[in-house]
Amino acid sequence: MRKYKGITFAEGITMSFADFKEQYSDLEIFKNIPEENRESELKKAYKIATHGNIKTSVKPSEETRNK
């Protein structure tokens, strides 16, 4: 599932960022974010909505750590 701060996005969203921003910027979650950070948070949500949740850190496997 594609989730961002309590919002669950449907699979296969294929809209432009401008359309995404227009549709989702009025949600309470984004209205509560300070103006200077809102655009970057909308971009994060857009990436998740269009590309899915992506892990940002990778833990080395047990096998890799023991080498």
Rosetta blueprint (number, residue, H / E / L):
1 M L
2 R E
3 K E
4 Y E
5 K L
6 G L
7 I E
8 T E
9 F E
10 A L
11 E L
12 G L
13 I L
14 T L
15 M L
16 S L
17 F H
18 A H
19 D H
20 F H
21 K H
22 E H
23 Q H
24 Y H
25 S L
26 D L
27 L L
28 E H
29 I H
30 F H
31 K H
32 N L
33 I L
34 P L
35 E H
36 E H
37 N H
38 R H
39 E H
40 S H
41 E H
42 L H
43 K H
44 K H
45 A H
46 Y H
47 K H
48 I H
49 A H
50 T H
51 H H
52 G L
53 N L
54 I L
55 K L
56 T L
57 S L
58 V L
59 K L
60 P L
61 S L
62 E H
63 E H
64 T H
65 R H
66 N L
67 K L
